[in-house]
């Protein structure tokens, strides 16, 4: 994915009060950052922040953290926050591979993966956010009953994500290959920028909701 550089974006991010600049120091204590104890939901690869901020506005009882590694994209989310500040939202600029260093064991209730980079070459499979390598990382920071929600218009990536569940020890609670045609799963659906664009073009949106399999006998 080729992104245009936004002049001054790194400087603006470094000065923003909406960005947590030392996230590793808050692992296990994110409730203190928000000044309250509440469920914690994170979006990995949040883009320009439309989904995260709409979710936060709809669910003020939940704390939200958006993770984005590209400064040129994160700056757009910061601009949205400057126009409409939400007390239950914070941003982190980081690579998702470091996620276990930023969140404590069982600290997160839900993870959102929306229209993630497909990394189409086979040798890059472990970089895909729904890969078994990343599922292992998510398991460490999610509560035992925590869930992951993944949406994409990329069918090969979605098929790959489904194939990763069994070897990683996860199971699906919900699967759809055409979200916008599923009246039940569309209830409460909040669209990302990509989702609005792709669905308007007639592209079916795939989605799953997964959880970690329980050990036998528990």
C-alpha positions in Angstrom: 0.0 0.0 0.0 1.5 3.3 -1.1 0.7 6.3 1.0 1.3 9.9 0.3 3.5 11.7 2.8 1.8 14.4 4.7 4.3 17.2 5.6 4.5 17.9 9.3 2.4 14.8 10.2 5.0 13.3 12.5 5.5 16.6 14.3 1.7 17.1 14.8 1.4 13.5 16.1 4.2 14.0 18.5 2.4 17.1 19.9 -1.1 15.7 20.0 -2.8 15.1 23.4 -5.0 12.4 21.8 -2.0 10.2 21.1 -0.3 8.0 23.7 3.4 8.5 23.1 4.7 5.9 25.7 2.2 3.1 25.4 4.4 0.4 26.8 4.3 2.3 30.2 0.6 1.8 30.4 0.4 -2.0 29.7 -2.0 -3.4 32.2 -3.2 0.0 33.4 -5.1 1.5 30.5 -8.0 2.2 32.9 -5.8 4.9 34.5 -5.3 6.6 31.1 -9.0 6.9 30.7 -9.6 7.7 34.3 -12.2 5.0 34.7 -12.7 1.2 34.6 -14.6 0.2 31.5 -14.4 -2.5 28.7 -11.5 -1.9 26.4 -11.9 -2.3 22.6 -9.0 -1.7 20.2 -8.9 -1.3 16.4 -5.7 -2.4 14.7 -5.1 -0.5 11.5 -7.8 2.2 12.2 -7.0 4.3 9.1 -8.6 7.7 9.3 -10.6 6.8 12.4 -14.2 6.9 11.1 -15.2 3.5 12.4 -13.5 3.9 15.8 -14.9 7.4 16.5 -18.4 6.4 15.4 -18.3 3.4 17.7 -17.0 5.6 20.6 -19.8 8.0 20.1 -22.4 5.3 20.1 -20.9 3.5 23.1 -19.6 6.0 25.6 -19.5 3.3 28.2 -16.6 1.6 26.4 -12.9 2.8 26.2 -11.5 2.7 22.6 -7.9 2.7 21.4 -7.0 3.0 17.7 -3.7 1.7 16.5 -2.2 3.0 13.3 1.4 2.8 12.1 1.2 5.3 9.2 1.7 8.9 10.3 0.1 10.2 7.1 -3.1 8.3 8.0 -3.1 8.8 11.8 -3.0 12.6 11.3 -6.4 12.5 9.7 -7.9 10.8 12.7 -6.3 13.4 15.0 -7.9 16.1 12.9 -11.3 14.4 13.3 -10.7 14.4 17.1 -9.9 18.0 17.1 -13.2 18.7 15.5 -15.2 16.3 17.7 -13.4 15.4 20.8 -14.4 12.1 22.4 -13.2 11.4 26.0 -13.3 7.6 25.5 -10.8 7.5 22.5 -7.0 7.4 22.4 -4.6 6.7 19.5 -1.3 4.9 19.3 1.2 5.1 16.5 2.8 1.7 16.4 3.3 -1.6 14.5 0.8 -4.2 15.5 3.6 -6.7 16.1 4.4 -4.9 19.4 0.8 -5.3 20.7 1.7 -7.6 23.6 4.2 -5.0 24.9 1.4 -2.4 25.1 -1.5 -4.3 26.6 -1.4 -6.5 29.6 -2.6 -10.2 29.7 -6.4 -10.3 29.5 -6.7 -6.5 29.4 -8.7 -6.2 26.2 -12.4 -7.2 25.6 -12.5 -6.9 21.8 -10.3 -6.4 18.8 -11.4 -5.0 15.5 -9.6 -5.7 12.2 -11.1 -3.7 9.4 -10.0 -4.0 5.8 -6.4 -5.0 6.7 -3.5 -5.0 4.3 -3.8 -8.4 2.4 -0.1 -8.9 2.0 -0.8 -11.0 -1.1 2.5 -12.8 -1.5 2.7 -16.1 0.3 6.0 -15.3 1.9 4.3 -12.4 3.8 1.5 -14.5 5.2 2.6 -14.1 8.8 2.3 -10.3 8.4 -1.4 -10.6 7.7 -3.4 -9.4 10.8 -5.7 -12.4 10.8 -2.8 -14.9 10.6 -2.2 -17.5 13.2 0.9 -15.6 14.3 -1.2 -12.5 15.1 -4.0 -14.6 16.6 -1.4 -15.9 19.1 -0.6 -12.3 20.0 -4.3 -11.3 20.4 -4.9 -14.3 22.7 -2.4 -12.9 25.1 -4.1 -9.6 25.6 -7.8 -10.7 25.2 -9.9 -11.8 28.1 -10.9 -15.5 28.0 -14.3 -14.6 26.5 -12.9 -11.8 24.3 -13.7 -11.6 20.6 -12.2 -10.5 17.4 -14.3 -8.9 14.6 -12.8 -8.9 11.1 -14.2 -7.2 8.0 -12.8 -7.2 4.5 -13.8 -7.1 0.8 -10.8 -9.2 -0.1 -12.2 -12.8 -0.5 -8.8 -14.5 -0.7 -7.7 -12.8 2.5 -11.0 -13.8 4.2 -10.6 -17.4 3.1 -7.1 -17.4 4.4 -8.3 -16.0 7.7 -10.9 -18.8 8.1 -8.2 -21.4 7.4 -6.1 -20.0 10.2 -8.7 -20.5 12.9 -8.5 -24.2 13.5 -4.6 -24.5 13.7 -4.6 -21.4 16.0 -7.2 -22.8 18.3 -10.0 -20.3 17.5 -13.6 -20.8 16.5 -16.1 -18.7 14.6 -19.3 -17.3 16.3 -20.4 -15.6 13.1 -19.4 -15.8 9.5 -20.9 -14.0 6.5 -19.6 -13.6 2.9 -22.0 -10.7 2.2 -22.5 -8.6 5.4 -24.7 -6.0 3.8 -27.2 -8.7 2.7 -27.4 -10.1 6.2 -30.1 -8.2 8.0 -29.3 -9.6 11.4 -25.5 -8.9 11.3 -26.1 -5.5 9.8 -27.9 -4.4 12.9 -25.6 -1.8 14.6 -23.0 -2.1 11.9 -20.7 0.9 11.7 -18.9 1.3 8.4 -15.3 2.3 7.8 -14.3 4.6 5.0 -13.3 1.6 2.9 -16.5 -0.3 3.6 -18.6 2.6 2.5 -16.6 2.9 -0.8 -16.5 -0.8 -1.5 -20.1 -1.6 -0.7 -21.3 1.4 -2.8 -19.3 -0.2 -5.7 -21.2 -3.4 -5.2 -18.3 -5.4 -3.6 -19.6 -7.9 -1.0 -18.1 -7.4 2.5 -17.0 -10.5 4.4 -17.1 -10.6 8.2 -16.4 -13.0 11.0 -16.6 -12.8 14.8 -14.3 -15.3 16.5 -13.3 -16.4 20.0 -10.7 -18.6 21.5 -11.7 -22.3 21.8 -12.1 -23.4 25.4 -9.9 -26.3 26.6 -11.8 -29.5 26.8 -13.1 -30.1 30.3 -13.5 -26.4 31.1 
